[in-house]
């Protein structure tokens, strides 16, 4: 028989089968459908769970395809394989997805996400006691001069973390935790909300929500940035433990940070860090303060400080040169001019002399016995470094303060306090992922503010699926003492899901239709791909038409010299 476009069809599968299997294993579709009921009498075809799953697959497609173009994204994808036989790309149009966002907003975005996330975390045993909280902003391409529902974020102007004060924005708070670092809580906030207020409220709401889920009376640990440290409000959170950074502007913090080395009792934490601790009482709250000194931070801040000193020296030398060319009518004016500069000095001293200017009066060559007249005063000055102030500042380089209300050193050691705070970067990495160009959602436009909060929930679900898939894959690789090739062909045990997507981007589903039957073949499926798919379990194997009993595919890595040879197998 002859082959043509009519009887041969190719659909791009790539890594989407892995993501669809993760969505299925986490039960996201079923959990959403049990909460958001579809009204078939009004023409509903695709369940809300499948609509959300479609947006998640689009978001994690890494194809720079906006979520508003989901229908276009699925035109060359095996939709039935990924989402079910009753779904096709034409069903996933703007109206279908827009109504889904409206339904999420109606149920409550934070409520829906928290119920799903905590249920998944408990089922998978990933619900830890330490939670990391942070916030970010999203700029909006629209005026949004409409009435905002009570539970929706208000688009407005505020402090722009994206450095776009000309655009309206909304804020999002995110709480991540557990072994897989999945987001457990998300909130969409008004564009002008302040971290100093929202962090306290978020901690209180998360704690109340988790108390309703857990029968244990064990307190949670919240790790938050310095905006959380508002002493007069911390007393209201006596039923949680917290770890946060103390603002250096605080009076008590500033005095301790400047204290001389000889007056401090240091404890070595590791090769790079040491700490000293003390217990303080601020606004009636007993807390343990840790002053951390880092070798890496000292080196980094020393370079910055030297550049600052050099820049200040150059600026001051120019000012003194210009000052030396000025003529003052009296000594008091000259003294005031030099005092104005001295007042702003931090690390320098000025040595100067006010010299009278004497000149001959009249024209022509003066006679030998002619006397000079006083015409003004000038300043001769030179700049010197104030070594005492410089050394005093240098001894505080590389220091910062952490605080916790867990006073028991045996329960939470100083090293663990530092480790937990350093892991705060996981939330920042989550924001970086969500605002990645692959999403094209660092700024967006939607019809209503209610849909903005719902879209934020979908974006957070994307992060959950991504983090869980990456955690699961790395765990399986380590448990099987296996490796995968990285971008330069070296064996690693911690590949990212984005790299896996790049490895698998050529996998496609080819369908050949004849008069009597249809043949479906998965093409470009190498052994390295089969190994990855096997780690994701039976559902993933079914997605790629692999035997359900296949558990592992062995490859002798030593036979291949580069990544191309390795991946071809």
N, C-alpha and C positions, 0 to 999 in steps of 0.2 A: 504494500500500500504506500501511497505518497504521504509525505508529512507537510503540513502547512500550519499557519496561525490558527486555523479553525479547529484542528484536532490535537495540537500540542500547546500546552500552557506551562509557563514557568513562574513560580512564586518564591519570593525571597523569605527564607525561614531564619537563617543565621542563628543568633543567640536567643531569639524571641521564644523558642521552645523551652529553653531553660527557665526564662522568666515566667512563662505561663505555667510551668510545672511548680515553681515556687509559689505563685499566686494560688494554685490549686492546693498545694500542701499546707499552706497557711490558712486555707479556708476563707479567704477574703470575700469571694463572691457570695458564698452561703451566708456569711456573717452580715454582709450588707443587705442581702435580700430578706433576711429574717427581720430586719429593722425598717427597711424601706419597701413598702408593699407596692407592687405594680398593679395598676388598674387596667386590666385587659379590655374592659368595656369601653374605655376611651381610646382604644387603638394602640395600647402599649404592646410592643413586640419584644424588645430587648430588655431584660431585667436590669435594675439599677446596678446590681453587683457586676454584671458583665459590661455595662457602660463605664463604670469606674475602672474595671480591669483593662478595658480598651485604652483609656486615657493613660493608665500606668504603663502599658506596653509602648504606647506612643512616646511617653516621656522618657522611657529607658531605651528607646531605639537608637539613641546617639546618632541621629540622622539630620540634626538641625531642622527638624520639622515641628512647627508650632503645634501646641495642643489644639488650637482652633482649626487645624487642618487634619484632624484625626481621620476623617473619611478618606482624604487623599492619601494619607500614610498607609492605609490598609488596602488600597486598590491592588497592590502587587504582593500582598501577603496572604498566606493560607488561613483566612479568618476562621473558617469552620474548625480547623485543627486547633487553633489557639483559644477560641472562645466558645465553641459549640456549633453544632450543625444548623441551629436556628438563626445564626447571625451571619450577615454579609456586610461588606463595606458600605453599601448604600444605606443600610439601617443606621450607621453611625454618623448621622449628619448633625448640623449645628443645632437644630431643634431638639434632637434626641439628647445630646450632651448638655445643652442649656437647661432643659427640664430636669436633668439629673442633678445639676448643680443647685437648682432651685429646691429640689427635694432634700438634698443634703442640708441646705441652709434652714429649711423648715424644721427638720429634725433637730438641728443644732450641730454645727461643725465640730466643736470641741467635744461635745458629748459623744457623738458618733465615733470620732477617731479614738478617743480614750477607751471607750468600751471595746472596740475592736483590738486596739494595741495591747491593752492589759490582758485581754482574753488570750491573745496569741502568745504573749510573753509567759503567761502561766502555763499554757499547754506545752510550750517548748522548754520550760524550765529556765527562762532567761530573765526573770524578774529579780533584779538585785536590790540591795538596800541603798546604794549610792546613785544619786541622780544628778545630772549636769544640766544647768539651765543657762540659756542665753537668748538674745533677741537680735533681730535684724530688720531692715526696712526694704520695702519694694516700691519703686516709683511707678506712678500711674500716668498713662497717656490719655487724659480726659479731664473734663471739668467736674463732672459728678455733682452738679447743682440740683440734687434730688433729695427727697426725704429718706433718711437712712433708718431701716428697721432697728429695733432695740438690740438684737443680738448680732448685728452686722458691724464690721469695722467702718469707721467714718473716714473717708478719704479727705485729707487736709494737709496743710503745710506744717512742717515740724523740722527738728534737727535731722538733716539728711546724712545718713551714713554712706550713701552713694555719692555724696557731694553734688547733689542736684537740688538745691534749695528752690529752684524755679518751678519744680514739679510737685504736685500733690503726692502723698504717699500713704501707705498703711504699714503697720508693724506686725511682726510675728514673733511670739515666744515659743521656744522649743525646749523640751526636756528629753534628754537621752540617757540611757542607762542599760545595765545588764551586760552580760558577757558578749553579746553580739552588737552592742552599741546601737540598738534600734531606737528610734524616737518613740517615746511612750505618751507624750502629751504635746499638743499644739494649740495655740490660741492666736486668733487674728485680733489685732488691737488697732485703736484709732491712730491716725498718722502722727498726732502730736503727743502720744503717750510717753511718759518718762520711765526709764528703767528703775529709777529710785522708788517709784510707786508700784509699777507693774510686777517687778520681781517678787516683792513681798506678797502681793495678792495671788500671784501664780503659785508660789510655794504653799500658801494656805489652801488653795483650791485643790492642788494635787494631793496634799496630805489628807484632806477630807475625803477625796475620792478613793484613795487607797485604803483608808480606814474602813470604808464600806465594803472593800473587796477582801481584805485580809483579816483573819481572826487574831493574828498575832499582835501583841502590844509593842513589838520592837519598833524603835524610832527609825525614821528615814534619815539619811545623810543627803543634804543638798549642797552641791558645789556650784558657787555662783561668783561672778566677777564683782569688782569693788563697788559698783553701783548698788549692790544689795546691802552694803554696810552703812545703814542709817541707824545709829545707836539707839535713838529714842523709840524706834519702831521694832527693834529686834526683840524687845521684851514680850511682844505679842505672839512670838513664835516659840513658846517654851516647850512645845510638844514635838519639835524636830531638832535634829542636829544639823549644823551647817559648817561649811568651810568656805572662807572667802578671803579676798585680799583687802587689807586695810588701806584706805586712801592715804597717800603720803602727806596730804595737806592737813590731816588731823593733827591737832596740837601735840597730843601725847605721842603720836607716831613720828612726827618730825623730830622731836627731842631724842627719841631712842635711836632713830636711824643715824643721827649725827654723833652718837656717843663714840668715844675713843676706843680703839681696839683693846687697849690694856685694861679697860673697865668691863669687858664682856667675857663671859664664860662660854666657850664654843664647844659644840658637840659635832663631830664629824659624821655626816650622814652617808656619803659615798665619795667617790673619787673627785667629783665635781662640786659638791655642795657641803656646807656646814651650817649649823643653826645654833641659836641660843634662844631660850624661852623664858617667859615670865607670865604670871597670872595677874590679870588686871580686872578692875571692877569699873565698868563704864555704864552709867545710867542704871545701876543696880543689876547689871548682867555680868556674872562671873564668866570669864573667857580666857583661853590660853592663846597668847601671842607668840609667834615664832618669827624671829628675824633670820631670813635665809640669805646666805652669801654664796654666790655662784662664781666659779672661776671663769666660766665662759662669759657670764654677764660682765665681770670685771674687765676682761679683755675688750669686749665689745664697747662698753661704756667709756673705757680709757681712750680708745681711738676717737670716739665721738667728742670726748672732752678736750682732747688735744686739738682737734679741728676747730672746736668752738673757741679755744684760747687763741689760736693763730688768727682766726677771723676777727676776734675782738681786738687783738693787738694791731692788726692792719687798720681797722676802723679808727682806733684811738690815735694812732700815729698820724693819720690824715687829718683828724680834728685838731691835733696839737700843731701840725704844720700850718693849717689855716689860721689857727689862733695866734701863732707866732708872727703872722703877717698883718695882724690887725693893730691899729693905733688907738689907744684909749686916752681919754681926756684926763682921767685921774686914776690914782692907784686903786680906789674903791671899785671902780668899774672893772678893772683888770682882775681884781680879787673875786668879784662876783662871777665873772666869766669862767675862771678856772674852778671855782667852787661848784658851778653847775655841772661841770664834767666830773669832778671828784665825787659828787653825790651819787652818780650812777655806777661807779666802779665796784666790781665784785672781786676780781682777782688781780688787780693792778694797783700801782701807786704812781703818783706823778711828783717828780721833783722839779721845782720851777723857781724862777727868779723874775721879779718885776723890775725892769730896767728903764730908767728915764731916757727919753729921746731928746738930745741937745743938738740944735742947728743954729747956723749963723743967720741973722736977719739981713734983709736987703739983697741987692743985686751985685753981681760981679765978685771979683776975688776979695775975700775979707783981708783986712790989715792984720799984721802980726799981733797987735794988742787988742783985737776985737774979741768981745765975749760972746759965748753961745747962749742962746735962749732955750728954755724948756718948752717943747712943742707937744709932748704927750708921753705915753708909756707903752712899752711892749713886753711881751712875755717870752722868756726863754724856758722851755720845758723839755724834759725827757721822761720816757715811760719805763717803768720797772715792774717786774712781776712781784706780787705779794705772795711769797712762798708759804707763809703761815696759813693764809686762807686757802691756797691751792692744795696744800697737803691735807688740810682739814676736810676739804671737799673730797679729795681722792680716797680717803679712808672709808667713805660711805658709798663708794661706787660698787655696783653689783649687789646691792642689798635691796630687799623688799620684805614687807610684812604680811604674814598670813595669820588669820584668826579662826578659832573654832570654839564652840561652846561645849565640846567634849573634853572635859578636864582630866579624864582618866588616861594616863599615858600608856597603861597596859592594854587598854582597849584600842586606842588609836595612837600609835607612835608618831614621832615627829617625821620620820621618813615617809610614812604612809600619808600624812597630811600633805607633804610636798608632792608625792606621786598622784594623789587624787586631784590636786589642783592643776598639775600639769596635764592631766587627762581632760581638762576643760576644753582643750583644743579640738576634741572630737565634735563638739557642737559647731564650732567655727568651720570645721571641715564639712559638716552637714550643710551649713549655709552655702559654703563655696560650691558644693555639689548641686544644690537646688538652683543656684544662680548661674550655673555653668551655661556656656553658650549653646550646649546641646539642648537645653530646655528652651532657651530664648525667653526666659521668664523673669529676668532681673527687672524688667519693666513690661507692663501689659495693659490691655484695655478690655474691660468686660461691660456688659450692658448695665448691671446693677451692682451696688456694693455688696449685696448678699452673696452674689456669685463669686466675688473676690475671695471671701472667707472660705467658700466651698472649694475653690480652685487651690487655695493654700493647703487644704486638707488632702487633696489629690496629690499635690507635689510632695507632701510629707509621706504619703503612702509609697510614692516612688522611692523615696529615701529608705523607707523600711524594707521594701522588697530588695533593693540593691544591697543594703548592709547585711541583711539576713543571708542572701545568696552568697555574698562574698565570705561571710563568716562560716557558712556551712561548707563551702568548697575548700577553704583553707584548713578547716578542721579535718575533713576527710583526707586531704593530701598528707597532713602530718600523721594521722592515725595509720595510714597505709605506707608511711615512710616513702612517699612518692615525691616527684618533682615535676614541674612544667617549665617550658622554655619562656624566658622573658623577652623583651624587645631586642636584645642583642644576642640572643641564643644561649644565655647562661641558665643553668637549672636553678629554680627558686621554688619556695614552698608558700609564698604569700602573694600570688598574682591578684590583680584587681579585676573586678568584673568588666571594667571597660576594656582591659586588655583581652579578656576572654571574648568579648564581643568582636574585637578586631580579628582574633584568631579564627572565629567562626563565621565571618561576614559573607563568605562565598557559598555557604550551604543553601541549597534551594530544593524546592519540591517541584519535580517535573511530572506533569500528568499527560498521558497519551490516550486519546479516546479513539477506539475503533468502532466498527459496526456492531460488534458483539460484546465488547467488554472495555473496561477502563483500566489502564496500568498507571500506577503511581510509584515514582522512584525518588529517593532522597539522594541528591548528587553532591559531589565534592566532600563527602564524609570520610575523613581520614581517621587513622587509629588514634591520634592524639585527641581528636574530637570525641571519639567514642569513650575514651577514658574519662574525659570531663563529664560527658552526659551520664555515664554510669554512676558517678558520684551523686547525682541529683535524684536517683531513684526510679521506680517503675513508671511514674507519670512522664518523666523526661524521656525515658527509653521509648515509651509509646509514641511520644511526639515525633521522634526521629525514626520510627519504624524499626527499632532494634529489639532483639529478643528480651523478654521480660526477666529472664533468669541471668542475664549478663551482669556481672558484678565488677569486673576489672579487665583491662586490656594491657598486657605487658609490652613495654618497648625497651630495647637495649639502647640507652642514651649514648653510650660510649662509641657507638658505630657512626654517629653523625657529627660532623664538624661545625655546622652552622645551623641557624634557625630554619632556613629554607628546606634543608634535608630533613630536619626533625619534624617540621610541620607537614611535610609532604607525606609522612607516614601517619 
